[in-house]
Amino acid sequence: MNIFRLSGDLSHLAAIIILLLKIWKTRSCAGISGKSQVLFALVFTTRYLDLLTSFISLYNTTMKVIYIGCAYATVYLIYAKFKATYDGNHDTFRVEFLVVPVGGLAFLVNHDFSPLEILWTFSIYLESVAILPQLFMISKTGEAETITTHYLFFLGLYRALYLINWIWRFYFEGFFDMIAIVAGVVQTILYCDFFYLYVTKGKSGLSRSMKNTYFLCALECFVTLFK
């Protein structure tokens, strides 16, 4: 394992822990898209079914279990324990616009036409767009709490580091996975506006600026068109 993959995994874990701690400490899930968290839970479930069939390493198994457990814990906190604080009125992104096309694409473009491989491919495609309900929610409210912006930053950083990991593996191991790379590029692009504002505006000015980004405006127009 190279340093970029390890750093990516730790950034991913940091994002998940930040979100869980935010919900638990404030006893509130205000500003968090439950739909995005359900999609991430679906991503981890379909990706890590190989836990039942193979063992790669203790590290690999531990991280997979943590991701799955944290994903469902987050969903539980949003839709059960702190349901009263969930802002469903603004979490209105129609996830079928993501799940259905991604499911179809996974059947058409995959490495091997087998159940586990199709589900793995589905998870890769879905992860690249699973954050869209959260970004759409921010575009609707025009607000993003500081802790939520940290969550998004580490989530985007994880994907960017994984792209570097793929490049490293191609040059030093001869390994190349077009599906993972293309999906990673798409996911990273979705964070570009956010990264720019995070760096240039600072945490205090970020929430005031996010509503006006070109990407979020386009996203809101697209979803509104298909209501």
Salt bridges, closest charged atoms under 4 A:
ASP50 OD2 - LYS64 NZ 2.86
ASP87 OD2 - HIS90 ND1 2.59
GLU96 OE2 - ARG94 NE 2.78
GLU127 OE1 - ARG47 NH2 2.73
GLU127 OE1 - ARG159 NH2 3.04
GLU145 OE1 - LYS22 NZ 3.66
GLU173 OE1 - ARG169 NE 3.04
ASP177 OD1 - HIS111 NE2 2.91
